[in-house]
Amino acid sequence: MRDFAGWSLPLFRIFGIQVRLHLLYIVFTLGMLLRVAIESPSFWLDYLLIFVVMMFVIVLLHELGHCFAARQQGGDAEEILMWPLGGLAMVQVPHDPRSNMIVAAAGPAVNLGLATICGIVLLACSYVPPLNPFQVRQVIDPQLHNYRTGSTAVGAESIRFWKKGTTEIVQGTPVLLPGNEVVVFRDSHDRKPLAATVAETTVLDGWLVWVARAFWLNWFLLLFNLLPAFPMDGGRMLQCWLWNRSDYRTATLTACRVGTFFGFGFALMALVGSEPTLAFLAVFVIAICWQQQMSLEGGGEDSFMGHDFSQGYTSLEEETPAPPKQRRVGVLRRWLQARQARKAIQEMEDQQAEDVRMDQLLARVHSQGRDSLSDDDRRFLDRMSARYRGKGD
């Protein structure tokens, strides 16, 4: 993850956490906006505000939920990487199933809280929140049912009428059907009807359109992240649930197998729907699950998203078996071994840097008192103190 995160730009720090933007995020965003500008030029500004501003803020809050939970469990949070598939929180968590479960569940809990607030606002305004996660158009053209009047409400930019008996067209090209019915389309490229008749259609206030969009995005992200596809939040929660009932190695291998199954499902959906983002997600899920299984089956240690998988795995044998015949190490195995060696060197350098920083902070405390330390310095000293206490035990 260090090499991968190196393809990123620092944006800002929040609560002592460095937020970085991956270069692929910029590429994907520009590609999406160019596609919208070509197919639906009248909606490029809406896409810009939704997927560049609103989505960024929601995903950042989701990752901050992981970070705050890690700190609450006695760990720490160092960095958040924003990339095309959402965000990656680089956190340090105590190596036990309860702590990891809490940290994994904290992100979806943020989406649940935001969706609940938006849903209450919509219900208070007599509208049923858009609960269907497969209606992707809800994020652009919300279509809400008014449970008091029974009418359908859409955004003003979504309504296109063709007045009967005239050639007047309002906001696009609608389709006039027998019986004075008008089918309302978003634009000429989206042929999915939004409303059946003029009489059944009302216009949403502009601010309610954005509340509905925020609800659907948070609701979709909540359900999507709860899929048991390791290393997504749902997959890590499944891993922790199994870990509490068996052991870490068995739980992780099982979660990886389930994640691989979902990865191939994402790949199939990407082929059927011609969705490059799903294809990217499928490759990511399958690659991480395979990498984790290779690490565990080789008896090594690895980490993902900042979690410290430091527990060793041993097996006690009654008799010492004969040494196995040496096999030639393949190219892939040599690459993994080299990666492990680089990781060990990096960890040693990080340890040395932390020791130097701790010595400097202790010297400052001795000369100037603890009040001279910043919040980040105090968290660092608390984390180092907990580490040394753990070694002493």
C-alpha positions, 0 to 999 in steps of 0.5 A, spaced: 500 500 500 505 504 500 507 504 493 500 504 491 499 510 496 505 514 493 501 515 486 497 521 490 497 528 492 496 531 499 490 535 500 489 537 507 490 535 514 483 534 519 484 532 526 491 530 525 489 526 519 493 527 512 488 526 507 491 525 500 487 524 493 489 519 488 491 520 481 486 515 479 481 519 482 482 525 478 483 521 471 476 517 473 473 524 475 475 527 468 473 521 464 466 521 467 465 529 467 467 528 459 462 523 458 456 527 461 458 533 457 458 529 451 451 525 452 448 530 457 451 537 456 445 540 460 447 536 466 454 537 467 454 542 473 449 537 477 454 531 476 460 536 478 456 538 484 454 531 486 460 526 484 466 531 485 463 535 491 457 531 495 460 524 494 467 526 496 464 529 503 460 523 504 466 518 503 471 523 507 466 522 513 465 515 512 473 514 512 473 519 518 468 514 522 473 509 521 479 513 524 475 516 530 473 508 532 480 506 531 482 512 536 477 510 541 479 503 541 486 505 543 489 505 536 491 511 531 489 514 524 494 517 520 492 518 513 486 517 508 487 516 501 481 518 496 481 514 490 476 512 485 472 506 489 471 511 495 476 511 500 482 508 504 483 509 512 490 508 514 489 506 521 492 502 527 487 497 531 489 493 536 489 485 534 483 483 536 476 481 533 472 486 537 476 492 536 476 490 528 469 489 528 467 496 531 472 500 526 469 496 520 462 498 522 464 505 524 464 507 516 457 504 514 454 507 521 456 514 519 452 513 512 446 510 516 446 516 520 446 521 514 441 517 511 437 517 517 437 525 518 435 526 510 430 521 511 427 524 517 427 531 513 423 528 507 418 524 511 417 531 515 415 534 508 410 528 506 415 524 501 417 517 502 425 517 501 428 513 495 429 506 498 431 502 491 438 502 491 438 500 484 434 506 481 441 510 480 437 515 476 435 517 483 441 521 484 440 525 478 433 526 477 429 524 484 422 521 483 419 522 490 412 519 492 408 524 496 404 519 501 399 525 503 397 527 496 399 520 492 402 525 487 409 524 484 414 529 485 420 530 481 426 536 480 424 542 476 429 540 471 426 533 469 419 536 467 418 536 460 411 537 457 408 537 450 402 541 450 396 538 447 394 542 440 401 546 440 408 545 438 410 548 444 416 544 448 418 545 455 425 543 457 426 538 452 423 533 447 417 529 451 413 523 448 405 525 447 401 518 448 394 517 447 389 519 452 393 526 453 398 522 457 405 525 457 411 521 458 417 525 462 424 524 460 431 526 463 434 528 456 434 525 449 439 519 451 435 517 457 429 514 455 427 512 462 420 515 464 420 519 470 412 520 470 406 518 467 401 524 466 402 531 467 396 531 472 400 526 477 406 530 477 409 536 481 415 539 482 420 539 488 423 545 491 430 545 489 433 544 496 429 537 497 432 535 490 439 535 494 436 532 500 433 526 496 440 526 492 444 525 499 439 520 502 440 516 496 447 516 496 448 515 503 443 509 503 446 506 497 453 506 500 451 503 506 448 497 503 454 497 498 459 497 504 455 492 507 456 486 502 461 481 505 466 482 500 473 482 503 476 487 504 470 492 504 467 493 510 462 488 510 467 483 508 471 485 514 465 485 519 464 477 516 472 476 518 471 479 525 465 475 526 468 468 524 475 470 528 471 471 534 468 464 533 475 460 530 481 463 529 484 469 525 487 465 520 481 461 518 476 467 519 481 471 514 481 465 509 474 464 509 472 471 508 477 472 502 474 466 499 467 469 500 470 476 497 473 472 491 466 470 489 463 477 490 469 479 485 467 474 480 460 477 481 462 484 480 466 482 474 460 479 471 456 485 472 461 489 469 461 485 462 453 485 462 452 492 464 459 495 460 461 498 467 468 500 467 468 502 475 465 495 477 470 492 472 476 496 476 472 494 483 472 486 481 480 486 479 481 490 486 477 485 490 480 479 487 487 481 487 486 483 495 483 476 496 488 473 493 494 476 496 491 475 503 490 468 502 497 467 499 500 471 505 496 467 510 498 460 506 505 462 506 505 463 514 507 470 513 504 477 515 501 482 511 497 488 512 491 492 508 488 499 509 493 500 515 490 494 520 496 490 523 495 483 522 501 481 527 499 475 530 503 469 528 500 462 526 504 455 528 502 448 528 504 443 533 507 436 531 508 430 535 513 428 530 518 432 526 517 430 519 522 429 514 524 436 510 520 437 504 524 437 497 526 443 495 522 446 489 525 452 485 522 458 487 517 461 482 517 469 479 511 470 483 514 467 489 520 471 489 516 478 487 512 476 494 519 475 498 522 481 495 516 485 497 516 482 504 523 484 505 522 491 503 516 491 508 521 489 513 526 494 512 521 500 511 518 497 518 525 498 521 526 505 518 519 507 521 521 504 528 527 508 528 524 514 526 519 513 532 524 512 537 528 518 535 521 522 535 519 519 542 526 521 545 525 528 542 518 529 545 521 526 552 526 531 552 521 537 551 517 534 556 522 534 561 525 541 559 518 544 558 513 540 561 507 536 558 503 542 556 508 544 551 506 538 547 500 538 541 494 533 541 498 529 535 504 529 540 500 526 546 497 521 541 503 519 539 506 518 546 500 514 548 501 509 542 508 508 544 507 507 551 501 502 550 506 499 545 511 498 550 506 496 555 504 490 550 511 488 549 512 488 557 506 483 558 
